[in-house]
Amino acid sequence: MGLAGDERTDMAEPAGLTAMMGGKIALTDGMIHHQDIRRPFGLPREIPADRLIAALDTAKTAPTIGAAKRINRLTLTATDIDWSTGDGPEITGSGEALLMAIAGRRGITAELSGPGVATLSERIDG
């Protein structure tokens, strides 16, 4: 089977976990890795609220991110967008910082505040 001129339909539709999440996992993954790259260089980036909310909602439940144990019995509340999740001791911060914390990025808890930060920090840093 040659590549030139062949019509490939067997890969035209996404399948598996990413298909079940409607492309949101790709948005979330890309957004997290974009922050991984820009943050060390101190390059600011304002993420549109609708994209950030979609990424936060996806990150908290995506099995590939593993957030369930990290944020269990904690309340996360964004201070710059209309987003909150969970129950328990509260953690507040920017939506971007919360996304990075949900993703388990180290060093991010310094940007957060509230009575649940120590618990989250311990869960991230192990």
Secondary structure, 3 states (H helix, E strand, C coil): CCCCCCCCCCCCCCCCHHHHCCCHHHHHHHHHHHHHHHHHHCCCCCCCHHHHHHHHHHHCCCCCCCHHHHHCCCEEEECCCCCEEECCCEEEECHHHHHHHHCCCCCHHHHCECCCHHHHHHHHHC
